[in-house]
């Protein structure tokens, strides 16, 4: 629905620009502006639902699910570009949401399936997604990545890598088939659960020709010692950060940044790599 142009002091296009510019400046305005009229609501929904972050509080997520069930799938396929689903979102709901949001460029899904046979591999918008944050078992299920699966994926974060005691195994080398993968993160990592990852990391550094940045999320000093023993602490592609929410001070700050479409892990990693390279040049 659009307004009657004769009732307006300015052209509709200019009015829309004014509303959208103000809403882009402060996302909270978008919700308030949506109450002005039905046609302003349509404009604002493109901003409100461009980034969907589902975490606590629970009522917020429940409200989204009611909206999700009330709107046609085409709306979310067209509108949602950034999708972040925390562990509080049931896996079945996460599957349903992701399968509909076909235009998403950045997807994070931290939930887990009760069965490793069903992952997100088949329902992800694989040809559009550019940044992905997910557990290895949630991504893969019992599938394997092929060379044409994620043609535009550049940033991949493997959340909470499987423990060494896990009964499932994955072919990590298939990550090297992602043709444009430049940034990879693993974590959080602990020495008593992830000793096997040292060899995996070495293999990824060797096999992923496009890889420029490998982030290891850990503050486990023993694991850092193991990296040093393998000579990986001097690798000019590795950055170590202490928490998944780095460089933010707290998890709450992380979620606030996510709602503002800011994920600063990669920038922090690149900054660490530049600082390490500069330090090594001075030493040499």
PAKEPA-474806 format. One record per residue: residue number from 1; residue in three letters; y, z, x of N, C-alpha, C in turn. Coordinates in Angstrom, 1 decimal. Layout:
N
- NUM  ALA  Y  Z  X  Y  Z  X  Y  Z  X
...
! end
This chain:
284
- 1  UNK  -1.2  0.0  0.8  0.0  0.0  0.0  1.2  0.0  0.9
- 2  UNK  2.2  -0.8  0.5  3.5  -0.9  1.3  4.6  -0.6  0.3
- 3  UNK  5.7  -0.1  0.7  6.8  0.2  -0.2  7.6  -1.0  -0.6
- 4  UNK  8.3  -0.9  -1.7  9.2  -1.9  -2.2  10.3  -2.1  -1.3
- 5  UNK  10.4  -3.2  -0.6  11.4  -3.4  0.4  12.9  -3.2  -0.1
- 6  UNK  13.1  -3.5  -1.4  14.4  -3.4  -1.9  14.9  -2.0  -2.1
- 7  UNK  13.9  -1.0  -2.0  14.3  0.4  -2.1  14.6  1.1  -0.8
- 8  UNK  14.5  0.3  0.3  14.6  0.9  1.6  15.9  0.5  2.3
- 9  UNK  16.5  1.5  3.1  17.7  1.2  3.8  17.5  0.4  5.0
- 10  UNK  16.2  0.3  5.5  15.9  -0.4  6.7  14.6  -1.3  6.5
- 11  UNK  14.4  -2.3  7.3  13.2  -3.1  7.1  11.9  -2.2  7.4
- 12  UNK  10.9  -2.5  6.6  9.6  -1.6  6.7  9.2  -1.5  8.2
- 13  UNK  9.3  -2.6  8.9  8.8  -2.6  10.3  9.5  -1.6  11.2
- 14  UNK  10.8  -1.5  10.9  11.6  -0.5  11.7  11.3  0.9  11.3
- 15  UNK  11.1  1.1  10.0  10.8  2.4  9.5  9.4  2.9  10.1
- 16  UNK  8.5  1.9  10.1  7.2  2.2  10.7  7.3  2.6  12.2
- 17  UNK  8.1  1.8  12.9  8.3  2.1  14.3  8.9  3.5  14.5
- 18  UNK  9.8  3.9  13.7  10.4  5.2  13.8  9.4  6.3  13.6
- 19  UNK  8.6  6.2  12.5  7.6  7.2  12.3  6.6  7.3  13.4
- 20  UNK  6.1  6.1  13.8  5.0  6.1  14.9  5.5  6.6  16.2
- 21  UNK  6.7  6.2  16.6  7.3  6.7  17.9  7.4  8.2  17.8
- 22  UNK  7.9  8.8  16.7  8.0  10.2  16.6  6.7  10.9  16.7
- 23  UNK  5.7  10.3  16.0  4.3  10.9  16.0  3.7  10.8  17.3
- 24  UNK  3.9  9.7  18.1  3.4  9.6  19.4  4.0  10.6  20.3
- 25  UNK  5.2  11.0  20.1  5.9  12.0  20.9  5.3  13.4  20.7
- 26  UNK  4.9  13.6  19.5  4.3  14.9  19.2  3.2  14.7  18.1
- 27  UNK  2.0  14.8  18.4  0.9  14.5  17.5  0.9  15.4  16.2
- 28  UNK  1.5  16.6  16.3  1.6  17.5  15.2  2.5  16.8  14.1
- 29  UNK  3.4  16.0  14.5  4.3  15.4  13.5  3.5  14.4  12.6
- 30  UNK  2.5  13.8  13.2  1.7  12.8  12.4  1.1  13.4  11.2
- 31  UNK  0.6  14.6  11.3  0.0  15.3  10.1  1.1  15.6  9.0
- 32  UNK  2.2  16.0  9.5  3.3  16.3  8.6  3.9  15.0  7.9
- 33  UNK  4.0  14.0  8.7  4.5  12.7  8.2  3.6  12.1  7.2
- 34  UNK  2.3  12.4  7.3  1.3  11.8  6.4  1.5  12.3  5.0
- 35  UNK  2.3  13.4  4.8  2.5  13.9  3.5  3.7  13.2  2.8
- 36  UNK  4.4  12.4  3.5  5.7  11.8  3.0  5.3  10.8  1.8
- 37  UNK  4.4  10.0  2.1  4.0  9.0  1.0  2.6  8.4  1.4
- 38  UNK  2.1  7.6  0.5  0.7  7.0  0.8  0.8  6.0  1.9
- 39  UNK  1.9  5.3  1.9  2.0  4.2  3.0  2.3  4.8  4.3
- 40  UNK  3.1  5.9  4.4  3.3  6.5  5.7  2.0  7.2  6.1
- 41  UNK  1.2  7.7  5.2  -0.1  8.3  5.5  -1.0  7.2  6.2
- 42  UNK  -1.0  6.0  5.7  -1.8  5.0  6.3  -1.4  4.7  7.8
- 43  UNK  -0.1  4.7  8.0  0.4  4.5  9.4  -0.1  5.7  10.3
- 44  UNK  0.1  6.9  9.7  -0.2  8.1  10.5  -1.7  8.3  10.8
- 45  UNK  -2.5  7.8  9.9  -4.0  8.0  10.1  -4.4  7.2  11.3
- 46  UNK  -3.8  6.1  11.7  -4.1  5.4  12.9  -3.9  6.2  14.1
- 47  UNK  -2.9  7.1  14.0  -2.6  8.0  15.2  -3.5  9.3  15.1
- 48  UNK  -3.6  9.8  13.9  -4.4  11.1  13.7  -5.8  10.9  14.2
- 49  UNK  -6.4  9.8  13.8  -7.8  9.6  14.1  -8.1  8.7  15.3
- 50  UNK  -7.1  8.4  16.0  -7.3  7.6  17.3  -8.1  8.5  18.2
- 51  UNK  -7.8  9.8  18.3  -8.5  10.7  19.1  -9.1  11.8  18.2
- 52  UNK  -10.5  11.9  18.3  -11.2  12.9  17.5  -11.9  13.9  18.4
- 53  UNK  -11.5  15.1  18.4  -12.0  16.2  19.2  -12.6  17.2  18.3
- 54  UNK  -13.9  17.4  18.3  -14.6  18.3  17.4  -15.2  19.5  18.2
- 55  UNK  -14.6  20.6  18.1  -15.0  21.8  18.8  -14.6  23.0  17.9
- 56  UNK  -14.5  24.2  18.3  -14.0  25.3  17.5  -12.5  25.0  17.2
- 57  UNK  -12.0  25.5  16.1  -12.7  26.3  15.1  -13.5  25.5  14.2
- 58  UNK  -14.6  26.1  13.6  -15.5  25.4  12.8  -14.9  24.8  11.6
- 59  UNK  -13.9  25.4  10.8  -13.4  24.8  9.6  -12.7  23.4  9.9
- 60  UNK  -12.2  23.2  11.1  -11.6  22.0  11.5  -12.6  20.9  11.6
- 61  UNK  -13.8  21.2  12.1  -14.9  20.2  12.2  -15.4  19.9  10.8
- 62  UNK  -15.6  21.0  10.0  -16.1  20.8  8.7  -15.1  19.9  7.9
- 63  UNK  -13.8  20.0  8.1  -12.9  19.2  7.4  -13.0  17.8  7.8
- 64  UNK  -13.2  17.5  9.1  -13.4  16.2  9.6  -14.6  15.6  8.9
- 65  UNK  -15.7  16.3  8.9  -17.0  15.7  8.3  -16.8  15.4  6.8
- 66  UNK  -16.0  16.1  6.1  -15.7  15.8  4.7  -14.9  14.5  4.6
- 67  UNK  -13.9  14.4  5.5  -13.2  13.1  5.6  -14.0  12.0  6.0
- 68  UNK  -14.9  12.2  7.0  -15.8  11.2  7.5  -16.7  10.6  6.3
- 69  UNK  -17.2  11.5  5.5  -18.0  11.1  4.4  -17.3  10.4  3.3
- 70  UNK  -15.9  10.6  3.2  -15.2  10.1  2.1  -14.5  8.8  2.4
- 71  UNK  -14.5  8.4  3.7  -13.8  7.1  4.0  -14.9  6.1  4.4
- 72  UNK  -14.6  4.8  4.2  -15.5  3.8  4.6  -15.7  3.7  6.1
- 73  UNK  -16.9  3.4  6.6  -17.2  3.3  8.0  -16.2  2.4  8.8
- 74  UNK  -15.7  1.3  8.1  -14.8  0.4  8.8  -13.6  1.1  9.2
- 75  UNK  -13.1  2.1  8.5  -11.9  2.8  8.9  -12.1  3.5  10.3
- 76  UNK  -13.2  4.2  10.5  -13.5  4.8  11.8  -13.8  3.8  12.9
- 77  UNK  -14.5  2.8  12.5  -14.8  1.7  13.5  -13.5  1.1  14.1
- 78  UNK  -12.5  1.0  13.2  -11.3  0.4  13.6  -10.3  1.3  14.3
- 79  UNK  -10.4  2.6  13.9  -9.3  3.6  14.3  -9.7  4.4  15.5
- 80  UNK  -10.9  4.9  15.6  -11.2  5.9  16.6  -11.4  5.2  18.0
- 81  UNK  -10.6  5.7  18.9  -10.7  5.1  20.3  -11.2  6.2  21.3
- 82  UNK  -11.0  7.4  21.0  -11.4  8.5  21.9  -12.2  9.6  21.0
- 83  UNK  -13.4  9.8  21.4  -14.3  10.7  20.7  -14.9  11.7  21.5
- 84  UNK  -14.7  13.0  21.2  -15.2  14.1  22.0  -15.9  15.1  21.1
- 85  UNK  -17.2  15.2  21.2  -18.0  16.0  20.4  -18.6  17.1  21.2
- 86  UNK  -18.3  18.4  21.0  -18.8  19.5  21.8  -20.2  19.9  21.3
- 87  UNK  -20.8  20.9  21.9  -22.1  21.3  21.6  -22.2  21.9  20.2
- 88  UNK  -21.1  22.3  19.6  -21.1  22.9  18.2  -21.4  21.8  17.2
- 89  UNK  -21.3  20.5  17.5  -21.6  19.5  16.5  -23.1  19.2  16.5
- 90  UNK  -23.7  19.4  15.4  -25.2  19.1  15.3  -25.5  17.7  15.7
- 91  UNK  -26.6  17.6  16.4  -26.9  16.3  17.0  -27.0  15.2  16.0
- 92  UNK  -27.6  15.5  14.8  -27.7  14.5  13.8  -26.3  14.0  13.4
- 93  UNK  -25.4  14.9  13.2  -24.0  14.5  12.9  -23.4  13.7  14.0
- 94  UNK  -23.6  14.1  15.2  -23.1  13.4  16.4  -23.6  11.9  16.4
- 95  UNK  -24.9  11.7  16.1  -25.5  10.4  16.0  -24.8  9.6  15.0
- 96  UNK  -24.6  10.2  13.8  -23.9  9.5  12.7  -22.5  9.1  13.0
- 97  UNK  -21.8  10.0  13.6  -20.4  9.7  14.0  -20.3  8.6  15.0
- 98  UNK  -21.1  8.7  16.1  -21.0  7.7  17.2  -21.4  6.4  16.7
- 99  UNK  -22.4  6.3  15.8  -22.9  5.0  15.4  -21.8  4.3  14.5
- 100  UNK  -20.9  5.0  13.9  -19.9  4.4  13.1  -18.7  4.0  13.9
- 101  UNK  -18.4  4.8  15.0  -17.1  4.6  15.8  -17.4  3.5  16.8
- 102  UNK  -17.5  2.3  16.3  -17.9  1.2  17.2  -16.8  0.8  18.1
- 103  UNK  -15.6  1.1  17.9  -14.5  0.7  18.7  -14.1  1.7  19.8
- 104  UNK  -14.8  2.8  19.9  -14.5  3.9  20.8  -14.6  3.4  22.3
- 105  UNK  -13.5  3.8  23.0  -13.5  3.4  24.5  -13.9  4.6  25.3
- 106  UNK  -13.7  5.8  24.8  -14.0  7.0  25.6  -14.8  7.9  24.7
- 107  UNK  -16.0  8.2  25.1  -17.0  9.0  24.3  -17.5  10.2  25.1
- 108  UNK  -17.5  11.4  24.5  -18.1  12.5  25.1  -19.0  13.1  24.0
- 109  UNK  -20.2  13.4  24.3  -21.1  14.0  23.3  -22.0  15.0  24.1
- 110  UNK  -21.8  16.3  23.9  -22.4  17.3  24.7  -23.6  18.0  24.0
- 111  UNK  -23.9  17.5  22.9  -25.1  18.1  22.1  -26.4  17.6  22.7
- 112  UNK  -27.5  18.2  22.2  -28.8  17.8  22.7  -29.7  17.6  21.5
- 113  UNK  -30.6  16.7  21.6  -31.6  16.4  20.6  -32.8  17.4  20.8
- 114  UNK  -33.4  17.8  19.8  -34.6  18.6  19.9  -35.8  17.8  20.5
- 115  UNK  -35.7  16.5  20.4  -36.7  15.7  21.0  -36.1  14.7  22.0
- 116  UNK  -36.7  14.6  23.2  -36.2  13.7  24.2  -36.5  12.3  23.9
- 117  UNK  -37.2  12.0  22.8  -37.6  10.6  22.5  -36.4  9.9  21.8
- 118  UNK  -35.4  10.7  21.3  -34.3  10.0  20.6  -33.0  10.3  21.3
- 119  UNK  -32.4  9.3  21.9  -31.1  9.5  22.6  -30.0  8.8  21.9
- 120  UNK  -28.9  8.6  22.6  -27.8  7.9  22.1  -27.7  6.5  22.6
- 121  UNK  -28.6  6.2  23.5  -28.6  4.9  24.2  -28.4  3.7  23.2
- 122  UNK  -29.2  3.7  22.1  -29.2  2.6  21.2  -28.0  2.5  20.2
- 123  UNK  -27.3  3.6  20.1  -26.2  3.6  19.1  -24.8  3.7  19.7
- 124  UNK  -24.7  3.9  21.0  -23.4  3.9  21.6  -22.7  2.6  21.6
- 125  UNK  -21.4  2.5  21.5  -20.7  1.2  21.5  -20.7  0.7  22.9
- 126  UNK  -21.9  0.4  23.4  -22.1  0.1  24.9  -21.2  -0.9  25.5
- 127  UNK  -20.8  -1.9  24.7  -20.0  -3.0  25.2  -18.5  -2.7  25.2
- 128  UNK  -18.1  -1.6  24.5  -16.7  -1.2  24.5  -16.4  0.0  25.3
- 129  UNK  -17.4  0.9  25.4  -17.1  2.2  26.0  -16.8  2.0  27.5
- 130  UNK  -15.7  2.7  27.9  -15.3  2.7  29.3  -15.5  4.0  30.0
- 131  UNK  -15.4  5.1  29.3  -15.7  6.4  29.9  -16.7  7.2  29.0
- 132  UNK  -17.6  7.8  29.6  -18.7  8.4  28.9  -19.1  9.8  29.5
- 133  UNK  -19.2  10.8  28.7  -19.6  12.1  29.1  -20.7  12.6  28.3
- 134  UNK  -21.9  12.8  28.9  -23.1  13.1  28.1  -24.2  13.7  29.0
- 135  UNK  -25.1  14.4  28.4  -26.3  14.9  29.1  -27.2  13.7  29.4
- 136  UNK  -27.9  13.7  30.5  -28.8  12.7  30.9  -29.9  12.4  29.8
- 137  UNK  -30.5  13.5  29.3  -31.6  13.4  28.3  -31.0  12.9  27.0
- 138  UNK  -29.8  13.3  26.7  -29.2  12.8  25.4  -28.9  11.4  25.5
- 139  UNK  -28.5  10.9  26.6  -28.1  9.5  26.8  -29.4  8.6  26.7
- 140  UNK  -30.4  9.0  27.5  -31.5  8.1  27.7  -32.6  8.2  26.7
- 141  UNK  -32.9  9.5  26.2  -34.1  9.6  25.4  -35.3  9.1  26.2
- 142  UNK  -36.1  8.2  25.7  -37.2  7.6  26.4  -36.9  6.2  26.8
- 143  UNK  -35.6  5.8  26.8  -35.2  4.5  27.2  -34.8  4.4  28.6
- 144  UNK  -34.5  3.2  29.1  -34.0  2.9  30.4  -32.8  2.0  30.4
- 145  UNK  -31.9  2.2  31.3  -30.7  1.4  31.3  -31.0  0.1  31.9
- 146  UNK  -30.4  -1.0  31.3  -30.5  -2.3  31.9  -29.2  -2.8  32.4
- 147  UNK  -29.2  -3.8  33.1  -28.0  -4.3  33.8  -26.8  -4.7  32.8
- 148  UNK  -27.2  -5.1  31.6  -26.2  -5.6  30.7  -25.8  -4.5  29.6
- 149  UNK  -26.2  -3.3  29.8  -26.0  -2.3  28.7  -24.6  -1.8  28.6
- 150  UNK  -24.0  -1.5  29.7  -22.6  -0.9  29.8  -21.8  -1.8  30.7
- 151  UNK  -21.4  -3.0  30.2  -20.7  -3.9  31.1  -19.3  -3.4  31.4
- 152  UNK  -18.7  -2.5  30.6  -17.3  -2.1  30.8  -17.2  -0.6  31.2
- 153  UNK  -18.3  0.1  31.4  -18.3  1.5  31.7  -17.9  1.7  33.2
- 154  UNK  -16.8  2.4  33.4  -16.4  2.7  34.7  -16.5  4.2  35.1
- 155  UNK  -16.4  5.1  34.1  -16.4  6.5  34.4  -17.6  7.2  33.6
- 156  UNK  -18.5  7.8  34.3  -19.6  8.4  33.7  -19.8  9.9  34.2
- 157  UNK  -19.8  10.8  33.3  -20.0  12.2  33.6  -21.4  12.7  33.0
- 158  UNK  -22.3  13.1  33.9  -23.6  13.6  33.4  -23.4  15.1  33.3
- 159  UNK  -23.4  15.6  32.1  -23.2  17.0  31.8  -24.5  17.8  31.9
- 160  UNK  -24.4  19.0  32.6  -25.5  19.9  32.7  -26.8  19.1  33.1
- 161  UNK  -26.9  18.6  34.3  -28.1  17.8  34.7  -29.4  18.6  34.4
- 162  UNK  -30.5  17.9  34.1  -31.7  18.6  33.8  -32.1  19.6  35.0
- 163  UNK  -32.7  20.7  34.6  -33.2  21.7  35.6  -34.4  21.1  36.3
- 164  UNK  -34.7  21.6  37.5  -35.9  21.1  38.2  -37.1  21.5  37.5
- 165  UNK  -37.1  22.6  36.6  -38.2  23.0  35.9  -38.4  22.2  34.6
- 166  UNK  -37.5  21.3  34.3  -37.7  20.5  33.1  -38.9  19.6  33.1
- 167  UNK  -39.5  19.5  32.0  -40.8  18.7  31.9  -40.5  17.2  31.8
- 168  UNK  -39.2  16.8  31.7  -38.9  15.4  31.6  -38.4  14.9  32.9
- 169  UNK  -38.6  13.7  33.2  -38.0  13.1  34.4  -37.3  11.8  34.1
- 170  UNK  -36.3  11.5  34.9  -35.5  10.3  34.6  -35.3  9.5  35.9
- 171  UNK  -35.2  8.2  35.7  -35.0  7.3  36.8  -33.5  7.2  37.1
- 172  UNK  -33.0  8.1  37.9  -31.6  8.1  38.2  -31.1  6.8  38.8
- 173  UNK  -32.0  6.1  39.5  -31.5  4.9  40.1  -31.1  3.8  39.1
- 174  UNK  -31.5  4.0  37.9  -31.0  3.0  36.9  -29.5  3.1  36.6
- 175  UNK  -28.9  4.2  37.0  -27.4  4.3  36.9  -26.7  3.2  37.8
- 176  UNK  -27.4  2.9  38.9  -26.9  1.9  39.8  -26.9  0.5  39.1
- 177  UNK  -27.5  0.3  38.0  -27.5  -1.0  37.3  -26.2  -1.2  36.5
- 178  UNK  -25.4  -0.1  36.3  -24.2  -0.2  35.6  -23.2  -1.0  36.5
- 179  UNK  -22.8  -2.2  36.1  -22.2  -3.1  37.1  -20.8  -2.7  37.6
- 180  UNK  -20.0  -2.0  36.7  -18.7  -1.6  37.1  -18.4  -0.1  37.2
- 181  UNK  -19.5  0.6  37.4  -19.4  2.1  37.6  -18.7  2.4  38.8
- 182  UNK  -17.5  3.0  38.7  -16.7  3.4  39.9  -16.6  4.9  40.1
- 183  UNK  -16.7  5.7  39.0  -16.6  7.1  39.0  -17.8  7.8  38.3
- 184  UNK  -18.4  8.7  39.0  -19.6  9.4  38.5  -19.4  10.9  38.8
- 185  UNK  -19.7  11.7  37.8  -19.6  13.2  37.9  -20.9  13.8  37.5
- 186  UNK  -21.3  14.9  38.2  -22.6  15.6  37.9  -22.2  17.1  37.9
- 187  UNK  -22.6  17.8  36.8  -22.4  19.2  36.8  -22.3  19.8  35.4
- 188  UNK  -22.3  21.1  35.3  -22.2  22.0  36.5  -23.6  22.1  37.2
- 189  UNK  -23.5  22.3  38.5  -24.7  22.2  39.3  -25.0  23.6  40.0
- 190  UNK  -26.3  24.0  40.0  -26.6  25.3  40.6  -27.8  25.1  41.5
- 191  UNK  -27.8  25.8  42.7  -28.9  25.6  43.7  -30.2  25.9  43.2
- 192  UNK  -30.4  27.0  42.3  -31.7  27.4  41.9  -32.3  26.4  40.8
- 193  UNK  -31.5  25.6  40.3  -31.9  24.6  39.2  -31.9  23.2  39.7
- 194  UNK  -31.1  22.9  40.7  -30.7  21.5  41.0  -30.9  21.1  42.4
- 195  UNK  -31.9  21.7  43.1  -32.1  21.3  44.5  -32.4  19.8  44.6
- 196  UNK  -33.1  19.3  43.7  -33.5  17.9  43.7  -32.4  16.9  43.7
- 197  UNK  -31.2  17.4  43.3  -30.1  16.5  43.1  -29.5  16.1  44.5
- 198  UNK  -29.8  16.8  45.5  -29.3  16.4  46.8  -29.8  15.0  47.2
- 199  UNK  -31.1  14.8  47.0  -31.7  13.5  47.3  -31.2  12.4  46.3
- 200  UNK  -31.0  12.8  45.0  -30.5  11.9  44.0  -29.1  11.4  44.4
- 201  UNK  -28.2  12.4  44.8  -26.9  12.0  45.2  -26.9  11.1  46.4
- 202  UNK  -27.7  11.3  47.4  -27.8  10.4  48.5  -28.2  9.0  48.0
- 203  UNK  -29.2  8.9  47.1  -29.6  7.6  46.6  -28.6  6.9  45.8
- 204  UNK  -27.8  7.7  45.0  -26.7  7.0  44.2  -25.6  6.5  45.1
- 205  UNK  -25.3  7.2  46.2  -24.3  6.8  47.1  -24.7  5.5  47.8
- 206  UNK  -26.0  5.4  48.1  -26.5  4.2  48.8  -26.7  3.0  47.8
- 207  UNK  -27.1  3.3  46.6  -27.5  2.2  45.7  -26.4  1.7  44.8
- 208  UNK  -25.4  2.5  44.5  -24.4  2.1  43.6  -23.2  1.5  44.4
- 209  UNK  -23.3  0.2  44.5  -22.3  -0.5  45.3  -20.9  -0.4  44.8
- 210  UNK  -20.7  -0.3  43.5  -19.3  -0.2  43.0  -18.7  1.2  43.0
- 211  UNK  -19.6  2.2  43.3  -19.1  3.6  43.2  -18.1  3.9  44.2
- 212  UNK  -17.0  4.5  43.7  -15.9  4.9  44.6  -15.7  6.4  44.7
- 213  UNK  -16.0  7.1  43.6  -15.8  8.6  43.5  -17.1  9.2  42.9
- 214  UNK  -17.6  10.2  43.5  -18.7  11.0  43.0  -18.3  12.4  43.0
- 215  UNK  -18.2  13.0  41.8  -17.7  14.3  41.6  -18.9  15.3  41.4
- 216  UNK  -18.9  16.3  42.2  -20.0  17.4  42.0  -19.3  18.6  41.5
- 217  UNK  -19.7  19.0  40.3  -19.0  20.2  39.7  -19.9  21.4  40.0
- 218  UNK  -19.4  22.3  40.9  -20.1  23.5  41.3  -19.2  24.4  42.0
- 219  UNK  -19.5  25.7  42.0  -18.9  26.7  42.9  -20.1  27.5  43.5
- 220  UNK  -21.3  26.9  43.5  -22.4  27.5  44.1  -22.4  27.3  45.6
- 221  UNK  -22.2  28.3  46.4  -22.0  28.1  47.8  -23.3  27.7  48.5
- 222  UNK  -24.5  28.1  47.9  -25.7  27.6  48.5  -25.9  26.1  48.3
- 223  UNK  -25.5  25.6  47.2  -25.7  24.2  46.9  -24.7  23.4  47.8
- 224  UNK  -23.5  24.0  48.1  -22.5  23.4  49.0  -23.1  23.3  50.4
- 225  UNK  -23.8  24.4  50.8  -24.4  24.4  52.1  -25.5  23.3  52.2
- 226  UNK  -26.2  23.1  51.1  -27.3  22.1  51.2  -26.6  20.7  51.3
- 227  UNK  -25.5  20.5  50.7  -24.8  19.2  50.8  -24.3  19.0  52.3
- 228  UNK  -23.9  20.1  52.9  -23.4  20.1  54.2  -24.6  19.7  55.2
- 229  UNK  -25.7  20.4  54.9  -26.9  20.1  55.8  -27.3  18.7  55.7
- 230  UNK  -27.1  18.0  54.5  -27.5  16.6  54.4  -26.4  15.7  54.9
- 231  UNK  -25.3  16.3  55.4  -24.2  15.5  55.9  -23.3  14.9  54.8
- 232  UNK  -23.4  15.4  53.5  -22.7  14.8  52.4  -21.3  15.4  52.3
- 233  UNK  -21.1  16.6  52.9  -19.7  17.2  52.8  -18.7  16.4  53.5
- 234  UNK  -19.1  15.4  54.4  -18.1  14.6  55.1  -18.0  13.2  54.4
- 235  UNK  -18.7  13.0  53.3  -18.7  11.7  52.7  -17.3  11.4  52.0
- 236  UNK  -16.7  10.3  52.3  -15.4  10.0  51.8  -15.3  9.6  50.3
- 237  UNK  -16.5  9.7  49.6  -16.5  9.4  48.2  -16.8  10.6  47.4
- 238  UNK  -17.1  11.7  48.0  -17.4  12.9  47.3  -16.3  13.9  47.1
- 239  UNK  -16.1  14.4  45.9  -15.1  15.5  45.6  -15.9  16.6  44.9
- 240  UNK  -15.6  17.8  45.3  -16.2  19.0  44.7  -15.2  19.7  43.9
- 241  UNK  -15.5  20.0  42.6  -14.6  20.8  41.8  -15.4  21.9  41.2
- 242  UNK  -14.7  23.1  40.9  -15.5  24.3  40.6  -16.0  24.3  39.1
- 243  UNK  -15.3  23.7  38.2  -15.6  23.8  36.8  -15.4  22.4  36.1
- 244  UNK  -16.1  22.3  34.9  -16.0  21.1  34.2  -14.6  20.9  33.6
- 245  UNK  -13.9  22.0  33.4  -12.5  21.9  32.9  -11.5  21.8  34.0
- 246  UNK  -11.9  21.6  35.2  -10.9  21.4  36.3  -10.2  20.1  36.1
- 247  UNK  -8.9  20.1  36.4  -8.1  21.1  37.1  -7.4  22.1  36.2
- 248  UNK  -7.7  22.1  34.9  -7.1  23.1  34.0  -7.5  24.5  34.3
- 249  UNK  -6.7  25.4  34.0  -7.0  26.8  34.3  -8.1  27.5  33.5
- 250  UNK  -8.2  27.0  32.2  -9.2  27.6  31.3  -9.8  26.5  30.5
- 251  UNK  -10.9  26.9  29.8  -11.5  25.9  28.8  -10.6  25.6  27.7
- 252  UNK  -9.8  26.6  27.2  -8.8  26.3  26.1  -7.8  25.3  26.6
- 253  UNK  -7.3  25.3  27.8  -6.4  24.3  28.3  -7.1  22.9  28.3
- 254  UNK  -8.3  22.9  28.6  -9.1  21.6  28.7  -9.1  21.0  27.3
- 255  UNK  -9.4  21.8  26.3  -9.5  21.2  24.9  -8.1  20.8  24.4
- 256  UNK  -7.1  21.5  24.8  -5.7  21.1  24.4  -5.4  19.8  25.0
- 257  UNK  -5.8  19.6  26.3  -5.5  18.3  27.0  -6.3  17.2  26.3
- 258  UNK  -7.5  17.5  25.9  -8.4  16.5  25.3  -7.7  16.0  24.0
- 259  UNK  -7.1  16.9  23.2  -6.5  16.5  22.0  -5.3  15.7  22.2
- 260  UNK  -4.7  15.8  23.4  -3.5  15.0  23.8  -3.9  13.7  24.6
- 261  UNK  -5.2  13.4  24.6  -5.8  12.2  25.2  -5.6  12.3  26.7
- 262  UNK  -5.7  13.5  27.3  -5.6  13.7  28.7  -6.9  14.3  29.3
- 263  UNK  -7.6  13.6  30.1  -8.8  14.1  30.8  -8.5  14.0  32.3
- 264  UNK  -8.2  15.1  33.0  -7.6  15.1  34.3  -8.7  15.3  35.4
- 265  UNK  -10.0  15.3  35.1  -11.0  15.5  36.1  -10.9  14.4  37.1
- 266  UNK  -10.9  13.2  36.7  -10.9  12.1  37.6  -9.7  12.0  38.5
- 267  UNK  -8.5  12.3  38.0  -7.3  12.3  38.8  -7.4  13.4  39.9
- 268  UNK  -8.0  14.6  39.4  -8.1  15.7  40.4  -9.1  15.3  41.5
- 269  UNK  -10.2  14.6  41.1  -11.2  14.2  42.1  -10.6  13.2  43.1
- 270  UNK  -9.8  12.2  42.6  -9.2  11.3  43.5  -8.2  11.9  44.4
- 271  UNK  -7.5  12.9  43.9  -6.5  13.6  44.8  -7.3  14.4  45.9
- 272  UNK  -8.4  15.0  45.6  -9.2  15.7  46.6  -9.7  14.8  47.6
- 273  UNK  -10.2  13.6  47.2  -10.7  12.6  48.2  -9.6  12.2  49.1
- 274  UNK  -8.4  11.9  48.6  -7.3  11.5  49.4  -6.9  12.6  50.4
- 275  UNK  -6.9  13.9  49.9  -6.6  15.0  50.8  -7.6  15.1  51.9
- 276  UNK  -8.9  15.0  51.6  -10.0  15.1  52.6  -9.9  14.0  53.6
- 277  UNK  -9.6  12.8  53.1  -9.5  11.6  54.0  -8.3  11.8  55.0
- 278  UNK  -7.2  12.3  54.5  -6.0  12.6  55.3  -6.3  13.6  56.3
- 279  UNK  -7.1  14.7  55.9  -7.4  15.8  56.9  -8.3  15.2  58.0
- 280  UNK  -9.3  14.4  57.6  -10.2  13.9  58.6  -9.5  13.0  59.6
- 281  UNK  -8.5  12.2  59.1  -7.7  11.3  60.0  -6.9  12.2  61.0
- 282  UNK  -6.4  13.3  60.6  -5.6  14.1  61.5  -6.5  14.8  62.5
- 283  UNK  -7.7  15.1  62.1  -8.7  15.7  63.1  -9.1  14.7  64.1
- 284  UNK  -9.3  13.5  63.7  -9.8  12.4  64.6  -8.6  12.1  65.5
! end
